[in-house]
């Protein structure tokens, strides 16, 4: 008889199922949520598998069955971080889509957990090339997926020219808010900033 590592340690022992049956999705999600909390509370350098397991209410074995190390666990969480559940705006205009995207992104970046862990992971990325690569891919892929659909819709409406420079368009759309979040780290945006940003970005995209 062995202990199912995905069950709280206080539960009775029972036979552990083989293979993927062990990897219960609710436990995996509890561990991911605990990683965000631990990063926000302790930062990457001080966070530990023990602390994550304690927050998730599982044993350390449950964590190690899914990820080989703290680094692999954080890289996985980072990959899910950037998308942030952002829906693709569909307001009927480029400026409207941009404004809604900026409102949703700004709200996500101002979330207490995100506002703490993103700068910390960016600092860690300067020392760890694996984290740097994961941060770059995750943040870029997440924003690119939404931005590319906004541009495609604008092309169909004739608001931007066909064959617009996608790389430059992505930089124009995604750069400002991440600059303020990661570099300036301003807790509050100036009044009217998001509508003005949406208007300016739409004009820039139309000029490409």
URFENUR-V243836 format. One record per backbone hydrogen bond with DSSP energy under -0.5 kcal/mol. CO is the residue of the C=O (numbers start at 1). NH is the residue of the N-H. Records with the same first field share a line. If there is no record, write none. Layout:
BEGIN
CO=NH ; NH
END
This chain:
BEGIN
2=14
3=5
4=7
5=59
8=11
18=21
19=22
20=23
22=24
24=28
25=29
26=30
27=31
28=32
29=33
30=34
31=35
32=36
33=37
34=38
35=39
36=40
37=41
38=42 ; 43
39=43
43=47
48=52
49=53
50=54
51=55
52=56
53=57 ; 58
59=62 ; 63
60=63 ; 64
61=65
63=66 ; 67
69=73
70=74
71=75
72=76
73=77
74=78
75=79
76=80
77=80 ; 81
78=82
80=84
83=86
87=89
93=97
94=98
95=99
96=100
97=101
98=102
99=103
100=104
101=105
102=106
103=107
104=108
105=109
106=110
107=111
108=111
111=115
112=116
113=116 ; 117
114=118
116=120
117=121
118=122
119=123
120=124
121=125
122=126
123=126
124=127 ; 128
127=129
128=132
129=133
130=134
131=135
132=136
133=137
134=138
135=139
136=140
137=141
138=142
139=143
140=144
141=145
142=146
143=147
144=148
145=149
146=150
147=151
148=152
149=153
150=154
151=155
152=156
153=157
154=158 ; 159 ; 160
155=158
161=164
164=166
165=169
166=170
167=171
168=172
169=173
170=174
171=175
174=178
175=179
176=180
177=181
178=182 ; 183
179=183 ; 184
180=185 ; 186
190=193
192=196
193=197
194=198
195=199
196=200
197=201
198=202
199=203
200=204
201=205
202=206
203=207
204=208
205=208
END
